[in-house]
Amino acid sequence: MNKLKQFIHLYQQAVSYWSYLTPVFDLAIRGYLCWVFFRSGLAKIQSWDSTLSLFENEFSVPLFSPETAAWLGTATELSLPLLLLFGLGSRAAAGALFVFNIIAVISYPDLSAAGVNMHYLWGWLMLVIVFHGAGRLSMDTLIKRWVLPKQS
């Protein structure tokens, strides 16, 4: 029984060291998602005529005209990833990007299996942020500490 207690103690000690990396891991997830979606938004504004053509001929976004969908999609991809990166309103930003991600998959029927899998990965990572929050290295945490200081 003594060996078991020693093993449990060593295990708990190792896990406590890993927990120091949690904020960095949270930031890495947010940074990765920002990179993926912001880069896509930049590609859209670099060639607006091509973007409009894609939304008119390739993507079938429900409820919106192709031009409105192009504007909304581009604005979404340029704004929400930055909120995620800085961890500002991150749960709402991740939730909105999650819905955007679903619409992207539905709107583009010719998406390859590998592309669908990437969207699944991004969706799961966004859900981590929705349910877990942005983590300690975020504006959300700084604002919370400033607005709601610890009570003694």
MARDO-126434 format. One record per residue (C-alpha): residue in one letter; x, y, z. Coordinates in steps of 0.25 Angstrom, whole numbers, always signed. Layout:
BEGIN
+------+-------+-------+-------+
! type !     x !     y !     z !
+------+-------+-------+-------+
!    A !     X !     Y !     Z !
...
+------+-------+-------+-------+
This chain:
BEGIN
+------+-------+-------+-------+
! type !     x !     y !     z !
+------+-------+-------+-------+
!    M !    +0 !    +0 !    +0 !
!    N !   +12 !    +9 !    +3 !
!    K !   +17 !    +8 !   -11 !
!    L !    +3 !   +11 !   -17 !
!    K !    +3 !   +24 !    -9 !
!    Q !   +17 !   +28 !   -14 !
!    F !   +12 !   +25 !   -28 !
!    I !    +0 !   +34 !   -26 !
!    H !    +8 !   +45 !   -20 !
!    L !   +18 !   +45 !   -32 !
!    Y !    +7 !   +44 !   -42 !
!    Q !    +0 !   +56 !   -35 !
!    Q !   +13 !   +64 !   -35 !
!    A !   +15 !   +61 !   -50 !
!    V !    +1 !   +66 !   -53 !
!    S !    +3 !   +78 !   -45 !
!    Y !   +15 !   +82 !   -53 !
!    W !    +7 !   +80 !   -66 !
!    S !    -4 !   +89 !   -61 !
!    Y !    +6 !  +101 !   -62 !
!    L !    +5 !   +99 !   -78 !
!    T !   -10 !  +100 !   -78 !
!    P !   -10 !  +115 !   -81 !
!    V !    +0 !  +113 !   -92 !
!    F !    -8 !  +102 !   -98 !
!    D !   -21 !  +110 !   -98 !
!    L !   -13 !  +122 !  -105 !
!    A !    -8 !  +112 !  -115 !
!    I !   -22 !  +107 !  -118 !
!    R !   -27 !  +121 !  -120 !
!    G !   -15 !  +125 !  -128 !
!    Y !   -16 !  +113 !  -137 !
!    L !   -31 !  +116 !  -140 !
!    C !   -28 !  +131 !  -142 !
!    W !   -18 !  +127 !  -152 !
!    V !   -27 !  +118 !  -160 !
!    F !   -39 !  +127 !  -161 !
!    F !   -32 !  +141 !  -162 !
!    R !   -23 !  +136 !  -173 !
!    S !   -36 !  +131 !  -180 !
!    G !   -42 !  +145 !  -178 !
!    L !   -29 !  +152 !  -184 !
!    A !   -30 !  +143 !  -196 !
!    K !   -44 !  +148 !  -199 !
!    I !   -41 !  +162 !  -198 !
!    Q !   -28 !  +161 !  -207 !
!    S !   -37 !  +157 !  -218 !
!    W !   -51 !  +162 !  -216 !
!    D !   -55 !  +159 !  -230 !
!    S !   -51 !  +144 !  -228 !
!    T !   -58 !  +144 !  -215 !
!    L !   -71 !  +149 !  -221 !
!    S !   -70 !  +139 !  -232 !
!    L !   -68 !  +128 !  -222 !
!    F !   -80 !  +132 !  -214 !
!    E !   -88 !  +133 !  -227 !
!    N !   -84 !  +120 !  -233 !
!    E !   -78 !  +111 !  -223 !
!    F !   -84 !  +114 !  -209 !
!    S !   -99 !  +113 !  -207 !
!    V !  -101 !  +120 !  -194 !
!    P !  -115 !  +120 !  -189 !
!    L !  -123 !  +132 !  -186 !
!    F !  -113 !  +142 !  -192 !
!    S !  -110 !  +148 !  -206 !
!    P !   -96 !  +144 !  -211 !
!    E !   -91 !  +158 !  -209 !
!    T !   -97 !  +159 !  -195 !
!    A !   -91 !  +145 !  -191 !
!    A !   -78 !  +149 !  -196 !
!    W !   -77 !  +162 !  -188 !
!    L !   -82 !  +155 !  -175 !
!    G !   -73 !  +143 !  -177 !
!    T !   -61 !  +152 !  -179 !
!    A !   -64 !  +161 !  -168 !
!    T !   -66 !  +149 !  -159 !
!    E !   -53 !  +143 !  -163 !
!    L !   -45 !  +156 !  -161 !
!    S !   -52 !  +160 !  -147 !
!    L !   -55 !  +148 !  -139 !
!    P !   -41 !  +141 !  -140 !
!    L !   -35 !  +154 !  -134 !
!    L !   -44 !  +154 !  -123 !
!    L !   -41 !  +139 !  -120 !
!    L !   -26 !  +142 !  -121 !
!    F !   -27 !  +153 !  -111 !
!    G !   -37 !  +145 !  -102 !
!    L !   -47 !  +156 !  -103 !
!    G !   -61 !  +151 !  -102 !
!    S !   -55 !  +138 !  -106 !
!    R !   -67 !  +129 !  -103 !
!    A !   -76 !  +137 !  -111 !
!    A !   -66 !  +138 !  -122 !
!    A !   -63 !  +123 !  -122 !
!    G !   -78 !  +120 !  -122 !
!    A !   -80 !  +129 !  -134 !
!    L !   -69 !  +123 !  -142 !
!    F !   -74 !  +110 !  -138 !
!    V !   -87 !  +113 !  -145 !
!    F !   -79 !  +120 !  -157 !
!    N !   -71 !  +107 !  -158 !
!    I !   -84 !   +98 !  -160 !
!    I !   -89 !  +108 !  -170 !
!    A !   -76 !  +107 !  -178 !
!    V !   -77 !   +92 !  -178 !
!    I !   -92 !   +92 !  -182 !
!    S !   -90 !  +103 !  -193 !
!    Y !   -79 !   +96 !  -200 !
!    P !   -83 !   +82 !  -205 !
!    D !   -70 !   +79 !  -212 !
!    L !   -62 !   +79 !  -200 !
!    S !   -53 !   +68 !  -199 !
!    A !   -53 !   +57 !  -188 !
!    A !   -39 !   +63 !  -183 !
!    G !   -46 !   +77 !  -183 !
!    V !   -58 !   +72 !  -175 !
!    N !   -48 !   +66 !  -165 !
!    M !   -41 !   +79 !  -163 !
!    H !   -54 !   +86 !  -161 !
!    Y !   -57 !   +76 !  -150 !
!    L !   -44 !   +79 !  -143 !
!    W !   -46 !   +94 !  -144 !
!    G !   -61 !   +91 !  -138 !
!    W !   -56 !   +83 !  -127 !
!    L !   -45 !   +93 !  -123 !
!    M !   -55 !  +104 !  -123 !
!    L !   -64 !   +96 !  -114 !
!    V !   -53 !   +95 !  -104 !
!    I !   -52 !  +110 !  -104 !
!    V !   -68 !  +111 !  -103 !
!    F !   -68 !  +101 !   -91 !
!    H !   -55 !  +104 !   -84 !
!    G !   -52 !  +118 !   -87 !
!    A !   -40 !  +125 !   -92 !
!    G !   -31 !  +122 !   -81 !
!    R !   -22 !  +131 !   -72 !
!    L !   -15 !  +137 !   -83 !
!    S !   -26 !  +145 !   -88 !
!    M !   -33 !  +159 !   -88 !
!    D !   -45 !  +152 !   -82 !
!    T !   -37 !  +148 !   -70 !
!    L !   -31 !  +162 !   -68 !
!    I !   -44 !  +169 !   -69 !
!    K !   -50 !  +159 !   -59 !
!    R !   -39 !  +162 !   -50 !
!    W !   -40 !  +177 !   -51 !
!    V !   -56 !  +177 !   -51 !
!    L !   -57 !  +166 !   -40 !
!    P !   -45 !  +167 !   -30 !
!    K !   -44 !  +156 !   -20 !
!    Q !   -51 !  +158 !    -7 !
!    S !   -43 !  +156 !    +5 !
+------+-------+-------+-------+
